[in-house]
Amino acid sequence: MTVRSQFISRAFFITILFAFAFQCKMPELNNPGDPLSEEFAKQSVFAEFVRYFLQEKALPDALAVILVKSSVPYETGLRVYRVDNERGVIDDYVSDVRTATTAAFPGCTPYRIGVPPHSRDIITFTGSLSERVVVHRYGTDRTLNLLQDQPGIGNPRVMGFSEDGMTMYHTNTAANPGTITRWNRDPVSGFLAPNNVGSYPYAVGCSPVAVKLSDSDGIIFSATSTLPPIGINILKKTGPDSLTLVGGAPFTTPDNPSGHENLCIIESKRLLYSTSANATSPIYGYRYDSSGFLSILPNSPFSPDSSYSNHVPVANSTTSFAIDPTGNYAAFLYATGATYNIRLLIVDNTTGSLLQTNQKFTVGNGPKSLQWDKSGKFIYFVSDTGGTTNNYQIEYFKFSDGMLSKGENSPITISAITNGYAPQVISPIQKYYH
């Protein structure tokens, strides 16, 4: 990656500024707290470079979308839309859409995709009748290549990754009760290989809808939504291949989980959030300790809106709640009567409570698969226009300084609803990944 001229001019300006200042005052050369010192100048330039590098590394680059065409000729597969780091989603894509088949990719009803951290690989679960695990790689030259296509373990439904992207966990809903399985991932080839030894796979109850990791504390969280015990399963790693169930039983939630994949973690604050079927305040917040023990936040559950009437529809257990990369804000999709909305919430740094903001926008029908990219710049989801223009679409919002604004190109039309391609789930891809 080359350093932009903007950064060079900025660094040059800082250098000239301090060179001029040195002529006016004799600085304490080794005092980083003295704005006129040589050490302060060095640290300022270095801090500017680090800030620039981290921001550039997380820049958004693409948005992967699974599509299903349920009319003749039956087709399914992937599209990867380009994302401009200032304008957002662009109606320019590459695709791997093929005839539906039960024998290989793309399957007939692809259920989920995910992008491992530090990668540009797209992992697909092909859904019922085929149940395969497939890996594509989206190249920096905007090519889309199929790397691996193999049978999954049981019925893969939702996935979670370690922070380094080397390990994937996924639910298997074919087992009774449901289980969590483990796979190793080769970051060079992108290949996945099962690694179920020791405590793996482990049972988590019926209909698991989420798998999330706290790498810093070695904890795996999952949620179940049907048949007792309903709640959050918390497994603590006690060795490379061993786990223990925290507290000896799942953590029982006050309300039934919503059936969405909405477990969200803020590791730096040891906060965990989930959504529920609560009729007025659907978002629960918890604080956990290094051992994994949960306690409900004092003001939990939280409501996004005094006019809240319903959650968005459950479709393939996709997401309707997301937290920004800083852990300071959250976004939530919900209904007020017949209208769907997105609302920005603030995460209180002291209590963990979710506070409403005035940032509320009307969105399309049946919104789902809410995603916040790693740069924090954009929030994406898919929806449809119902009986107005009768289209499936991608909607996105730009986020800056605590404010949401509708994306410059939003919405992007995917397809007509009639005999068209219905989006299932989406996942953002960042520009740089090493």
N, C-alpha and C positions, 0 to 999 in steps of 0.2 A: 504494500500500500504506500502510495506517495503522499507527502504532506502537501496540503493545498496552499495556494498562494495566499489565501486569506489568513491562514495560520502563520505563514512566514512573515507577512506584513505586520501582523499583530505582535509577533515575537520581536521583530525588528524595532517596532515602535517602543516596546517596553525597554529594550536594550538602550535605545537612544535617550529615552526619558531618564533612566537611571544614570547614564553617562553624563548627562547635563547636570543632574542633581549633585553628582559627586564633585563638580567644580564649585558648587555653592556652599558645601558644608563638608567637613571632614567626618565621614561616617564611622561607626563602630563596625569594622569590617566583618567580624564574625558573629554579629548579633542579628539573628533572623527576625527579631522583633522590631528592629530599626528599619523603617521603610527606605532609608538612604544607604543601608549597608549592602555590601557585595553579596553576603549570604542571603539577604532578603530577595535581592534581584534574581539570584540563581534559583531559589525556591519558587519564586513567582513564575518564572519562565517554565520551570519543570512542571509546576502544577497546571499551568495552561496547556502544556503538551499532553499531560495525563488526561485532563478533562476532555480535550479534543479527541484523543485516541479512544477513550472509552465510549464517547458518544458516537464516533464514526463506526466503531466495531459493532455496535448494536443497531445500526441503521436498518430499517426495514427494506426488504428487497422484493418479496413476492408473497402471494397468498394462494395456498393450495386448497382446492375445492373438490369434493367428491360429488359426482353427478349420477343420477339414475333416470333412464328413459323407460317408462313403464308401458309404452305402446309400441306396436310393430313399426320398424324393427327394434327389438329390445337391445339397448346399449347401456353400458355403464363405464365409469373410469374417472380419470383425473383431468382437471384443468389447473394450470398454475398461472395466475394473473400477475403481471408486473406491478410493483408498487414503487412509485417515485417518492423519495424521502421528504419532499415538500408538498406535492400535490396529492399523494395518496394513491389509491388503486387506479390503474389505467386499464382501459378496455383493450388489452393486448395480452394474449396468452399463448402458451404451448399446451398441448394436451396428449393424453394417452387414453382415448375413449375407444372401446372395442365392443364387439358383439358379446352380449351377456353369455356366460358359460358357468357351469358348476364344476368344471374340471381344473380351472386355473384362474389367474387374474383375467378379467376384473371381477369375477363372481357375478351374482345376480342382484344382490342387495347389499353393496358395501356399507359397512356399519360405522367405521371410525378410521380417521387418519391421525398421525402424530408426527412431529418433527423432534428428534432427540436434541438435547442441548449441544451446542458447539458443532452443529452439522447442518447440511443442506439435504439430508435424506428424508424421504417421506415414507412412513410405514403405514400400510393399509391393512385393515381386517376386512375381508371380502364379504362377510355376512353369511346368513343362513344358506344351506344347501352346499356351499363350497367351503367355508370356514378356513380360509388360507391366510397366511401372513406374508405380505409382499413388501419389497423395498424398492423404491425408485430413488434416483439421485438427480436433483436439480442443479445443473452446472452453472458456473459463473458466466458461461457463454449462453445461458438461457436454454440449454438443451435439457430434455427429460428422458432419462435412461432407466430401464428396468434392470435391477441388479439381482434380485432374488425372489423366487416364488415357491413357497413350501407349505405343507399342511400345518395348521395351527394346532394348539393343544386344546382339545374340546371345542367349545364355542367362545373364541376371544371376543370381548366386548369393549372394555375400556382399558387404557394403558397409562402407565406412569414411568418416569425415567429418573435415574440418579442424576445428580448435578453435572457429572462429567460426561454423561451420555453413553456410558459404557454398559449400563445395565437397564433392561426393560422389565417391568412387571405388568402382567395383565390378568384380568378376571377371566375365569372359565365358568360360564353359566350352565354348561352341560353337566358339571359335577353336582352332586346333591349331598350336602350343601355346596354352595359355590366356593371356588378356591381362587387363590392368587398364585400364579406361576411366575418363574423367573427365567430370563434369557440373557445371555451375554451378547454384546454387540462389538464387532470389530470396526473401529472407526475408519480404517483405511479402505477395506473392501465394502463396508456397510452391512456385511452378512450377520444374521442373527442365528444363535444356536441355543437350544434349551439347556438350562443349568439347574435342574431340579434334584438337588441332593440335600441331605441334612433335614432341615425344617421345611424345605420347599418340595411340592406346593403345600400351602396351608389353607385350612377351611376358614371361611368368613361369614357363612350364613347365606340366606337366599337372596337372589337378585342384587349382587354387589354393583353399585353404580359409580364408584370412584376409587382411584388409587393415587395417593399423594405421599411424597417423601419429605422428611426433614433429615437431610444428609448430615447436618452438623451435629444432630443428636442421635442419629442412627435409628430413626423411628419410621414405620410405615403405617399410614392411616388409610382406612377404607370405610365405606358406608354401605349399609344394607337397608332396603326399603320395603321388603315384604316378608311376612312370617317372623315370629320371635326367634331369636333376640334381634330386635330392630335397633339400630344405632350405629355407633362408630367403633370399629375394631382397631385396636392400637397394638402393634407388634414392635417390640424393642429388640434390636440386634444385640446378641450376646457373643457373637463370633462370626467368622466369615460365612458360615452356612447354618447358623443357629439363631432362633428367635424365641422370645417368650411373650405371652399374651399379658399385657399390662393389666394388673388388677385381677387377673384370672378369669375375666369375663368381658364381653363388649361393654362399652360405655353406653348406657341407655339414654337416648335423647328424649327431651320432653314431648316433642311432636314427631310424627312420622316424617322421615326425610322426603323431599319433594320428588325423588326419582330422577332428578337432573344430576349431572356430573359436576356438582358445585362445591366440593371441598376445596378450600383455598387456604394456603399457609403463608404467613409472614414470618420467616425463620428468625430474622433479626430481633423480632419482638416476641417470639414464641406465641403467636396468635393463630388460631384456627377458626375458620368460618364455614358454615354450611347452611343450606336452605331447607325449608320444611313445608309441610302442608298447613301451617298456621294460617288462619283466615285473615288476619289483620297485620301480623308482624312476622313475616316468613323467614327472616335471616337470624340465625343464632351465631353467637360468638363465644369462643372459649380461649382460655389461657392454658398452656401446658408447660410442664417443667422438663428438665433434662431426662427424666425417667419415662416421660410420656403421660403422666397423670393429668387429666383434664379437670378444669373447674369452669363453670359457666360465668361469663362476664356479668357484673352486677346489673347492668341495664338491659341485658339480653332477654328476649329477642327484640330485633329492630325492625321498624317499618320504613319502607322507602317513601311513603306517601300517605297522607291522611285519607286520600281517596282510593287507596289500594283495594282492588276487588278480587284479583286472582293472579296466580302465577301464569307464565306463558305455557303453552301446551308442552307436554313431555314428548319429544320426538327423538328416538334413538338415544335417550339419556343425555342429550347435548347440554351445553352450558348456557346459563342465563345470568351468571354472576361472575365477575372477574375483578382482580386487584392489580393496580399498576405496579411496575417494577420497583418503585421506591417504597411501596407499602404504606403510602400516605392517602391513597384514594381507592375507591371501589366504584364499579358500575353495575347496574342491575336492570334487567328487562322485566316488565310486568304489565298488567292490564288495569285500567280504570274503566269499568263498564266494557264497552265494545272497542275501546281505544287502547293501543299498545304504546308503551313509553320506554325510554331509557332515562335513568336518573343517575347523576353523579353523587356519591356519598364521600364524606371525609372520615378517615380513620383517626380517631382521637389518640394522640401519641401517649397520653398518660393512662387512659382507661381502656383503650381498645374499642370503645363504643363507635358505632357508625352514625354519623350526623348528616342529616339531609342538607343539600344545597339548593339553590334556585336553578341549578342546571338540569332542566327537565325538557325532553324533546319527544314529540310524537314520531313514531316509526311505523313501518309497514306491518302487514298482517302476519301472525304466526312467527315472530322473530325467534331465532335460535342460533346456537353455536357462537356465543359471544366470546371474543378473543381480544386481548390487549397485547400488542406486540412488545418485544423486549426493549425497544427504544423508549417506550412510553408515549410515542407520538400519536399513534392511531389505535382506535377501537373499531373492530369489525364484527359484523354478524350478517346472517342471511334472512330474508323475509320474502313476502310476496305482495302484490298489489290487489289481490282479490278480484272484484268485479269491475275495477276502474280500467286499468290497462291490461290486466290479466297476465302479469309477468312474474317470473322468479327474479330475484335481484340480490346484489351485495350492497349493503349500506355500511358506511363508515363515518366516523367522527374524528376530527383532529383535536388533540389535547395539548394545551400549553398554559403554564402558570395558573393551574387550577380552573381553567375554562375549557368547555367543550364548544366546538363549532362544527357544523355539518361539513363533510368533506367536499372539496371542490368538484369532484366528479360523481358524488353520491346522488342517487343510486346508480350502480352499474347493472344493466340488464343482462341476465344470464341466458334466459330463454323464455319463450311464451309458455304459459302453463299448459295449454292444450297441446298434447302430443310433444311436449318439450322435456328438457332436462331439469329434474328437480334436485336442488342442492341438498346434501345431507349434513355434512360437517365441513368446517374450514380450519386451517392452521397456518399462521404466519411463518415466514422464513426470513431470517436476518441476512444481511449482506456479507459480513465477515464472521467467521466462525472458529478460527484457531485461537 
